[in-house]
Amino acid sequence: MKQEPKLKKVVDAADGLSLGISIVVAIIIGVAIGIGLKKLTGHTWTLWIGVFIGVGAAINNVYIAYKKQKRSLDELAKDPRYRPGREIKAEEDEDDDERY
């Protein structure tokens, strides 16, 4: 049986919490790029390029987190302890106990 590191659950939880922070940071960096482009070119509309880059990076962060979570849930679905048929048998066993 494969042994998992002791702090794996803590690291996974922190990774999930960091998603919100990464969204905000991506947008702030995008706005900073936009401000830099605006100062470099002198055109106000280049600020929006940076904003779109930041929003795109934030969406990409959410997509990467989704793929990671999906992969984790798919592994959990393969675990025999969580098979759908198991719940039905447990309910049948409870009914059998009540008959006696």
Secondary structure, 3 states (H helix, E strand, C coil): CCCCCCCHHHHHHHHHHHHHHHHHHHHHHHHHHHHHHHHHHCCCCHHHHHHHHHHHHHHHHHHHHHHHHHHHHHHHHCCHHHCHHHHHHHHHHHHHHHHC
